[in-house]
């Protein structure tokens, strides 16, 4: 049917031009049409069951026409008829990505954000899907939220994290205990100040969502430091586009060497999403390896790197507060930079238990809540 118009559908060499409800004439490739016949997907699992690889030659229609609100195709050389709702075709006619409920615009925040931080109670998260959605939306939009009224137990942290996803072990294990250790393997396990950082950049893919459950905090000092890395990176982009470009395009090495661990990875300090927007940062002076870039590249890179590092310490960006027992701060480890002031280890008890899940599972759980509208 090449070049012929059949019921207003025009067949071309590699596809069909179809009259759309809005009056436009939109083109659809034959391979794409056959591959995405609604019958290609299992009705229960929604997984694709049709395998386009079994077609040795490009599929071709024997007949194509509009019937009611659907495009109907009888395929040549196989006994198969496809029915495509026009609403489905309209969604993909211009090559736009499928709408993603979890692709929410990030809202940058600054030092004064603590008073307006999203707070949700632990019991409410388990009783209300609406509260779970509000919590997850805060993590997507602002990158941070506090869960209050947490029971003083290991199970409380596990249950909270599993509302978002599977516990994601790091080289510290499935969980880690932030308290003073006799033989510390990390600065967090001392009472010293902990510089602003993102966690475990020495892993090829650092964990996405971090949970820090405060079980006790009666020490003098030890203020928590949190800032929005995207806010700082956005300001760097406006002030110094070339420095921003270097940090967004150049990979630098990070490492963790201790006992039987020798972890190494290369990361970009500024992370961009598919829109070109800042989606996160990776920074950690205590896990930064020796920069092995060409020395003349470092002539430009170091000034950009140091400028960004100094911006991270600007009081304009840094929230300073005390996390209290019974609170669990949850945040995007690829976006939120955090640290701690020094404290007196003999002045009381300070104990935080932490774990991770992944960002992809957060987005997946959020999409399911929004799409299904499962509110109690």
C-alpha positions as CSV (number, residue, x, y, z in Angstrom):
1,X,0.0,0.0,0.0
2,X,3.0,2.3,-0.5
3,X,2.1,5.8,-1.4
4,X,-1.6,5.1,-1.2
5,X,-4.3,6.7,0.9
6,X,-6.5,4.2,2.6
7,X,-9.4,5.8,4.7
8,X,-7.3,9.0,5.0
9,X,-4.2,7.1,6.3
10,X,-1.2,7.5,4.0
11,X,1.3,4.8,3.6
12,X,4.9,5.9,3.1
13,X,8.1,3.8,2.6
14,X,8.8,3.3,6.3
15,X,5.6,4.3,8.1
16,X,2.1,5.7,8.1
17,X,0.9,9.3,8.2
18,X,-2.3,9.4,10.3
19,X,-4.9,12.1,10.7
20,X,-5.1,13.0,14.3
21,X,-8.0,14.3,16.4
22,X,-6.4,17.8,16.5
23,X,-6.4,18.1,12.7
24,X,-2.6,17.4,12.3
25,X,-1.2,14.6,10.1
26,X,1.4,12.7,12.2
27,X,3.9,10.1,11.1
28,X,4.4,6.7,12.8
29,X,7.2,4.2,11.9
30,X,6.1,0.6,10.9
31,X,8.5,-1.0,13.3
32,X,7.3,1.2,16.2
33,X,3.7,0.5,15.4
34,X,4.1,-3.3,15.3
35,X,6.3,-3.3,18.4
36,X,3.8,-1.3,20.4
37,X,0.5,-2.9,19.4
38,X,-1.5,-2.9,22.7
39,X,-1.6,-6.7,22.5
40,X,2.2,-6.7,22.8
41,X,2.0,-6.2,26.6
42,X,0.8,-8.7,29.2
43,X,-2.5,-7.5,30.7
44,X,-1.4,-8.5,34.3
45,X,2.3,-7.7,34.5
46,X,2.3,-4.9,31.8
47,X,5.6,-6.3,30.5
48,X,6.2,-6.7,26.8
49,X,5.5,-10.2,25.6
50,X,6.0,-9.5,21.8
51,X,9.5,-9.8,20.5
52,X,10.3,-7.6,17.5
53,X,13.6,-9.4,17.0
54,X,11.7,-12.3,15.4
55,X,10.7,-10.1,12.5
56,X,13.4,-10.7,9.8
57,X,11.9,-7.9,7.6
58,X,10.2,-4.6,8.4
59,X,6.6,-5.2,9.2
60,X,4.2,-3.7,6.6
61,X,0.4,-3.1,6.8
62,X,-1.9,-4.8,4.3
63,X,-4.6,-2.4,5.3
64,X,-4.8,0.6,7.6
65,X,-7.9,2.7,8.5
66,X,-9.5,4.8,11.2
67,X,-12.3,3.1,13.0
68,X,-14.0,5.3,15.6
69,X,-11.3,6.4,18.1
70,X,-8.7,4.0,16.9
71,X,-6.2,3.3,14.1
72,X,-6.7,-0.3,12.9
73,X,-3.9,-2.1,11.0
74,X,-4.1,-5.5,9.3
75,X,-0.5,-6.7,9.1
76,X,0.8,-8.4,5.9
77,X,2.3,-11.8,6.1
78,X,0.9,-12.5,9.6
79,X,-2.5,-13.1,10.9
80,X,-2.6,-10.1,13.3
81,X,-4.7,-7.0,13.6
82,X,-3.7,-4.1,15.8
83,X,-6.0,-1.5,17.4
84,X,-4.3,1.7,18.6
85,X,-6.4,4.2,20.6
86,X,-5.9,7.7,19.1
87,X,-5.1,9.0,22.6
88,X,-2.2,6.6,22.8
89,X,-0.9,7.7,19.4
90,X,-1.2,11.3,20.2
91,X,1.0,10.8,23.3
92,X,3.9,9.6,21.2
93,X,3.4,11.4,17.9
94,X,5.9,14.2,18.5
95,X,8.7,12.1,20.1
96,X,8.1,13.6,23.6
97,X,9.0,11.4,26.6
98,X,6.1,9.8,28.4
99,X,4.9,12.1,31.1
100,X,6.5,11.3,34.4
101,X,4.7,12.2,37.7
102,X,8.0,12.0,39.5
103,X,9.8,14.5,37.2
104,X,9.0,17.4,39.5
105,X,10.8,20.8,39.4
106,X,13.3,21.1,42.2
107,X,12.8,24.0,44.6
108,X,16.1,25.4,45.8
109,X,16.4,26.4,49.5
110,X,18.8,28.3,51.7
111,X,19.9,28.7,55.3
112,X,16.5,29.8,56.6
113,X,14.8,26.6,55.5
114,X,14.8,24.7,58.8
115,X,11.6,26.3,60.0
116,X,9.7,25.3,56.9
117,X,11.2,21.8,56.4
118,X,8.6,19.2,55.6
119,X,7.9,17.2,58.7
120,X,5.8,14.0,58.8
121,X,5.1,11.8,61.8
122,X,6.2,8.2,61.8
123,X,2.8,6.8,62.7
124,X,1.1,8.9,60.0
125,X,3.5,7.5,57.3
126,X,2.2,4.0,58.0
127,X,-1.5,5.0,58.4
128,X,-1.9,7.4,55.4
129,X,-0.8,7.1,51.8
130,X,-1.4,10.8,51.5
131,X,1.2,11.4,54.1
132,X,3.6,9.1,52.4
133,X,3.1,11.0,49.1
134,X,3.7,14.3,50.9
135,X,6.9,13.0,52.3
136,X,8.1,11.6,49.0
137,X,7.2,14.7,47.2
138,X,9.3,16.8,49.6
139,X,12.3,14.5,48.9
140,X,11.8,14.9,45.1
141,X,11.2,18.7,45.2
142,X,13.4,19.9,48.1
143,X,15.6,16.8,48.6
144,X,15.0,16.7,52.4
145,X,12.4,16.0,55.0
146,X,12.2,15.1,58.7
147,X,10.3,12.1,60.1
148,X,9.2,12.8,63.7
149,X,8.0,10.6,66.5
150,X,10.4,7.7,65.6
151,X,10.5,4.8,68.0
152,X,13.8,4.2,69.6
153,X,14.5,0.9,67.8
154,X,16.4,-0.5,64.8
155,X,13.1,-1.8,63.4
156,X,11.7,1.8,63.2
157,X,14.5,2.8,60.8
158,X,14.2,-0.3,58.7
159,X,10.4,0.1,58.4
160,X,10.7,3.7,57.5
161,X,13.3,3.2,54.8
162,X,11.4,0.3,53.3
163,X,8.4,2.5,52.7
164,X,10.6,4.0,49.9
165,X,12.7,1.0,48.8
166,X,15.0,-1.8,49.6
167,X,17.8,-1.2,52.0
168,X,20.8,-0.4,49.9
169,X,24.1,-1.5,51.5
170,X,27.3,0.5,51.1
171,X,30.8,-0.6,51.9
172,X,29.9,0.4,55.5
173,X,27.3,-2.4,55.5
174,X,23.5,-2.3,55.4
175,X,23.4,0.1,58.4
176,X,26.0,2.4,60.0
177,X,26.2,3.8,63.5
178,X,27.3,7.4,63.9
179,X,28.8,7.5,67.4
180,X,32.3,7.7,68.8
181,X,34.2,4.5,68.0
182,X,37.3,3.3,69.8
183,X,39.0,2.5,66.4
184,X,37.2,4.8,63.9
185,X,37.2,4.0,60.2
186,X,35.6,7.2,59.3
187,X,35.6,10.8,60.6
188,X,31.9,10.5,61.3
189,X,32.8,7.9,64.0
190,X,34.7,10.5,66.0
191,X,33.6,13.7,67.9
192,X,35.6,15.9,65.5
193,X,34.0,18.3,63.1
194,X,32.8,16.6,59.9
195,X,33.2,18.8,56.8
196,X,30.4,19.3,54.4
197,X,30.1,16.3,52.0
198,X,27.9,13.8,50.2
199,X,28.2,10.2,51.3
200,X,30.4,7.4,49.8
201,X,31.4,9.0,46.4
202,X,34.1,6.2,46.2
203,X,31.3,3.8,45.1
204,X,30.6,3.7,41.4
205,X,27.0,4.7,42.1
206,X,26.6,6.3,45.5
207,X,23.4,5.5,47.4
208,X,20.5,7.8,46.6
209,X,18.4,8.4,49.7
210,X,19.9,8.6,53.2
211,X,18.2,8.1,56.5
212,X,19.8,9.3,59.7
213,X,17.7,8.3,62.8
214,X,18.7,10.2,65.9
215,X,18.4,7.8,68.9
216,X,20.2,10.1,71.4
217,X,21.7,13.6,71.4
218,X,22.5,15.2,74.7
219,X,26.1,16.3,74.0
220,X,27.4,19.9,73.9
221,X,28.0,21.0,70.3
222,X,27.6,18.8,67.3
223,X,25.2,21.1,65.4
224,X,24.0,19.5,62.2
225,X,24.9,21.3,58.9
226,X,22.8,20.8,55.8
227,X,22.6,22.7,52.5
228,X,21.0,22.3,49.1
229,X,23.8,21.6,46.6
230,X,21.6,22.4,43.7
231,X,21.0,25.9,45.0
232,X,24.8,26.5,45.3
233,X,25.5,25.0,41.8
234,X,22.8,27.1,40.3
235,X,24.4,30.2,41.7
236,X,27.8,29.1,40.4
237,X,26.3,28.7,37.0
238,X,25.0,32.2,37.0
239,X,28.2,33.7,38.4
240,X,30.9,31.7,36.6
241,X,29.6,29.6,33.6
242,X,33.1,28.3,32.8
243,X,33.7,27.1,36.3
244,X,30.3,25.4,36.3
245,X,31.1,23.7,33.0
246,X,34.3,22.3,34.2
247,X,32.7,20.8,37.4
248,X,29.8,19.4,35.3
249,X,32.0,17.8,32.7
250,X,35.2,16.7,34.4
251,X,35.4,13.5,36.4
252,X,37.7,13.4,39.4
253,X,38.7,10.4,41.6
254,X,37.4,9.4,45.0
255,X,38.6,6.5,47.1
256,X,38.2,4.6,50.3
257,X,41.0,2.4,51.6
258,X,40.8,0.7,54.9
259,X,41.5,-2.9,56.0
260,X,40.1,-5.1,53.2
261,X,38.4,-2.2,51.3
262,X,39.9,-0.5,48.3
263,X,37.0,1.4,46.6
264,X,37.6,3.8,43.7
265,X,35.3,5.7,41.5
266,X,35.3,8.8,39.3
267,X,32.5,11.4,39.7
268,X,31.5,14.8,38.4
269,X,31.1,17.4,41.1
270,X,28.0,18.8,39.5
271,X,25.3,16.4,38.2
272,X,22.9,17.4,35.4
273,X,19.6,15.7,34.5
274,X,18.3,15.1,31.0
275,X,16.9,18.6,30.9
276,X,20.3,20.1,31.6
277,X,19.2,21.2,35.1
278,X,21.3,20.6,38.2
279,X,20.1,17.4,39.8
280,X,22.9,17.0,42.4
281,X,26.4,17.4,43.5
282,X,29.2,15.1,44.7
283,X,31.7,16.5,47.2
284,X,33.8,14.9,49.9
285,X,37.3,16.2,50.8
286,X,38.0,13.2,53.0
287,X,37.3,10.8,50.2
288,X,38.8,12.8,47.4
289,X,41.8,11.0,45.8
290,X,44.8,12.7,44.4
291,X,43.5,14.5,41.3
292,X,45.2,12.8,38.4
293,X,44.2,15.2,35.7
294,X,46.8,16.7,33.4
295,X,48.5,19.5,35.3
296,X,47.6,22.2,32.8
297,X,44.0,21.2,33.1
298,X,44.3,21.6,36.8
299,X,45.3,25.3,36.1
300,X,41.6,25.8,35.3
301,X,40.0,23.1,37.3
302,X,41.3,23.9,40.8
303,X,40.1,27.5,40.8
304,X,36.6,26.3,39.8
305,X,36.7,23.5,42.4
306,X,37.9,25.8,45.2
307,X,35.4,28.5,44.3
308,X,32.6,26.0,44.6
309,X,33.9,24.6,47.8
310,X,34.0,28.0,49.4
311,X,30.5,28.8,48.2
312,X,29.3,25.6,50.0
313,X,30.5,27.1,53.3
314,X,28.8,30.4,52.8
315,X,26.3,31.0,55.7
316,X,23.7,32.0,53.0
317,X,23.3,28.3,52.2
318,X,24.0,26.3,55.4
319,X,21.2,25.3,57.8
320,X,22.5,24.8,61.4
321,X,20.3,22.9,63.8
322,X,20.2,20.1,66.4
323,X,18.6,16.8,65.3
324,X,16.7,15.6,68.3
325,X,16.1,12.1,69.6
326,X,13.1,10.6,67.9
327,X,13.7,12.5,64.6
328,X,15.0,10.9,61.4
329,X,16.3,13.2,58.7
330,X,15.8,11.8,55.2
331,X,17.5,13.4,52.2
332,X,18.8,12.9,48.7
333,X,22.5,12.0,49.0
334,X,23.1,13.2,45.5
335,X,21.8,16.7,46.2
336,X,22.0,17.5,49.9
337,X,25.4,18.3,51.3
338,X,25.8,17.7,55.1
339,X,28.2,17.8,57.9
340,X,28.6,18.4,61.6
341,X,30.3,20.7,64.1
342,X,32.6,19.1,66.7
343,X,31.1,18.1,70.0
344,X,32.3,17.1,73.5
345,X,32.1,13.3,73.6
346,X,32.2,13.3,77.4
347,X,29.3,15.8,77.8
348,X,26.5,13.3,77.0
349,X,25.4,10.7,74.5
350,X,25.1,11.2,70.7
351,X,24.0,8.3,68.5
352,X,22.5,8.3,65.0
353,X,21.8,5.1,63.1
354,X,21.8,5.4,59.3
355,X,20.9,3.5,56.1
356,X,20.2,4.1,52.5
357,X,17.8,3.3,49.7
358,X,18.0,4.3,46.0
359,X,16.5,7.3,44.2
360,X,14.9,5.2,41.5
361,X,12.8,3.3,44.0
362,X,11.6,6.6,45.5
363,X,10.5,7.8,42.1
364,X,8.8,4.5,41.5
365,X,6.9,4.5,44.8
366,X,5.8,8.1,44.2
367,X,4.6,7.4,40.7
368,X,2.5,4.4,42.0
369,X,0.9,6.6,44.6
370,X,0.1,9.4,42.2
371,X,-1.1,7.1,39.4
372,X,-3.2,4.8,41.4
373,X,-4.5,7.5,43.9
374,X,-4.3,5.0,46.7
375,X,-5.2,7.3,49.6
376,X,-6.6,6.1,52.9
